[in-house]
Structure formats: structure tokens, C-alpha cells
Amino acid sequence: QMWEEAIALGKELAEQYENEMFDYEQLSELLRKQAQFYENIVKVIRPKPDYFAVGYYGQGFPTFIRNKVFIYRGKEYERREDFEARLLTQFPNAEKMKTTSPPGDDIKNSSGQYIQCFTVKPKLDLPSKFHRPVSEQIVSFYRVNEVQRFEYSRPVRKGEKNPDNEFANMWIERTIYVTAYKLPGILRWFEVKSVFMVEISPLENAIETMQLTNDKINNMVQQHLNDPNLPINPLSMLLNGIVDPAVMGGFTNYEKAFFTEKYIHEHPEDHDKIEKLKDLIAWQIPFLAEGIRIHGEKVTEALRPFHERMEACFRQLKDKVEKQYGVRAVLSSLDDRRGSRPRSMVRSFTMPSSSRPLSVASVSSISSDSTPSRPGSDGFVLEPLLPKKMHSRSQDKLDKDDLDKDKKEKKKEKRNSKHQEIFDKEFKSTDISLQQSEAVILSETISPLRPQRPKSQVINVISSERRFSVSPSPPSSQVTPPPITPRMKLSFGVQ
């Protein structure tokens, strides 16, 4: 399912097929595969594997892993407990360490085997080509692939414990691991080449948490805008946990910890960070508003009371935030994100019939008559390529295009097969009459002065006239037809 890598390799192959080998058949097949890969990237949800840091400590391990740390890529939906069990089966005599802190020299120099395993978070490293905001469905691949930096965060309390607000002295000790190569690669695990540690202050931790929350709301809103068929339960839990203060507490804890006169007086250097946190709180309101709007459109009658309570809590929250931190608007950006995929759907499903390539039969029927031929009219019995009913429905109900796509394909195949039957039926008689005519012509005396067949015969075959007339017209005066024998009479009688 790493379609991004397949596309990159496909482009190299396409260059060979197009400019070196001139194998257009293989090129067309390859381009069709690439088109399917691009569609999968946008529409198919891929599971995100977890990454684990594993340290092998003790002199009992082989030299190539002794006292070293490796980053492993887990399998799909694999939990840490399952990964540890799979790891310990390879070293049945090893002892699992209970802590995540680096071990001392006593463990490293011991004769035993000690394994340390914990989950790490990959650090997103977007390619340089993404110089502007793109869909979360595209970015999500790079959150767990082509990653080389991993981090592990551990909370550390400093100072006196505040029972009323635990965020005031909650520091984060973050360890960064850098592997030798990007994961995944030729292996599912690589050695850690460098390790360094940073400390995150409580205010910086609050800013980071608030930013992640806003991104999570925005990403889920985008997913529901792009795919109306997504289940509503994850959105309900996310919105309710943020809007209802009885569930998570909201950002009130941040206000009590960092927006007080005492904290501002004791930490004058954090003025810019406090303003940034206030700005993030203000920006959360328009994201929540868009999420609640989508939730209201998709909510069932059974969950209607739950939605109404959530709306009431949001109105109170909105009034409070806009009064204290100002008003923010993201309508333009949300409209752009909302239009990113549906615009392409509009192009693909509502393209006017005049832009579509027409068959020879339909071109000739339009050239001979100003209106396309319809069932029961003169000429070919053809239907329009796209019925008006389907065309108007695709314009009026774009949000149901995904559901109607299969129906359209089936109707199109049925219509094409019907056209082919009618086309073969109409031309069958033409072929018979042509064969009979050729029999008459072959029986004549061939002369170099014999004129070519009149153009009217050819026009009558391919144009939409009231009848197909392919009988030969009377020969010119320069050529005298042979005497008519009884067999020739019979042939003309059949014609």
C-alpha cells in the first residue's frame, strides 16, 4: 500500500517506455496503474503502524546488537505487548526492563541479557514539494513513512505539586532518536545513530497540545467534507470532549495556570508565548463551528438531544472566547479545502456531452440532422451518450456521485452493448446487399474505362438517411452491361 513509492518507480518506467523503448502498450498500462494509485491515495484509508525503540543491554547479546538501540516498525494494528512477545521469543533468556530511562553501566557490563522496549512517535518530515497546505489524506502517508527522527516524551514534575492545577508544573522530557536510514527501508528496523534530549516547559507543552488539538479537529473536518459516508462517532467524541467542560476541562486549566497576574509577573520572558496560546484558543472556535455544523447535518434522530446539548455548550464557549480573545474566521481556507476534491469530482462527473469524444455514427447523424438521433427517429437508433436526467442529477447532487458512480458505469456498459447490437444489426443487411452487388459486378466484363462507383453510394452507407441504399447505380454510357441471364435475373430479384 505504499502507492507513493510505486508512483515514483512508475515514472521512471514511463520515461523508458515513452522515449527509449517506444512501447506505448506498456506505457498505457502503466499510466492506468498510476491513475489508480493516485485515486487510492485520496480515497483509501491506510492503517498507521507503530514504531518501537528496542535496546539490547548486557554482554550476553551478540556484538552487532550489544548495548545498542534500534527503531522497529511494527506490523499493522500490532500492539506493543504483541511486539514484545514476538521479540522475547527470539531471546528466551532475556529479561524485560521495567523503566524507559537509559540503563547504567552495571547493566551494560553485566553478563546477562536485558531488553528495553517502548513506543516512540515518528517525527513528520514533509518533502520539499509540499510548499503549500495540502489534504490530510496526502500528508498522512509521510507521518509514518520516510521518517528518520523519532521522539519519546516523558512527563516530569518540578517544584511543588499543585492539587488544583497539574499543568502549572508539568514539564516534558523529550528524547529524540535519529536512525541511520529512513524507515521503512530494505529492513523493518535500523540502528539509532544519535540521541539527544530536550526539556519542554509547561507553557510550551500547553501550546503544543493546543496546536495538536486544533489540527486534529481540522483534519477530521476535512475527512468528513471529502467523504460524507464516514461514521459520525469519532467526530462526536472529539467535539464533545472539547466543547463540554465537564468531560475534559477544556483550556480553563491553561487560563488558571498561565494567564494570571502572578505568572506573568514571575515570567516576563513568556509574554509572546502567552499571546500565542491565546491566539490558538481563539482559532479553535471556527474549527469547532465547522465540525458542529457537519455533525448537525449527519446526526441521527436518536442522537439529536446529544447534539443540541453540544450546541448549547458551544454557544457559551464561543461567547466567552470571542469576548476575551477576539474573533477568528477560516471560511476561505475551509472552502478551499472543501473544494479540493469535489472540484475534481465535478469535472469528472458533470463534463458536458459536447466535450466527450463522439462515435462516427453520432457525428454523421449530427452532420446530417441538427438534432442527435433518438430511438424511433430516422437513421441509427442511438441514445444520447449521457441522458439529461443523469446529467442534471450529477450537477444537483454532487455529494452522491461516489454512490452513483457504479450505477453509471453499469448503465454505460449496457448502453454501449445496446449500441453495438443495433449497429451490427443495421449493417448486417448492408453487408449482405454489398456482397450480392459485388457478385453482379464481378459477372460483368471488366473494362479499363469502367468508372468508379458514384460517391452517393458511399454517402448513403455512412450517413443517416431514411434508408440504406447500396445498390449500384446504372453504369455510364461508356460501358455496356452484359446480357442478363436467368441467374442474373434471380440475383436482381433478391436484391
ABEGO torsion letter per residue (X at the ends): XBAAAAAAAAAAAAAAAAAAAGBAAAAAAAAAAAAAAAAAAAABBBBBBBBBBBBBBEAABBAAABGBBBBBBBBBGBBAAAAAAAAAAABAABBBBABABBBBAAAAABABBBBBBBBBBBBBBBBAABABBBBAAAAAAAAABGBABBBBBBBBBBEBBBAABAAAABBBBBBBBBBABBOBBABABBBBABBBBBBBBAAAAAAAAAAAAAAAAAAAAAAAAABAABBAAAAAAAAAAAABAAAAGEAAAAAAAAABAAAAAABAAAAAAAAAAAAAAAAAAAAAAAAAAAAAAABBAAAAAAAAAAAAAAAAAAAAAAAAAEBBBAAAAAAAAAAAAAAAAAAAAABBAAABBBBAAAAAAAAABABBBBBGBBEBBBBBABBAAAAAAAAABAAAAAAAAAAAAAAAAAAAAAAAAAAAAAAAAAAAAAAAAAAAAAABBBBAABBBBBAAAAAAAABBBABBBABBBBBBAABBBBBBBAAAAAAAAAX
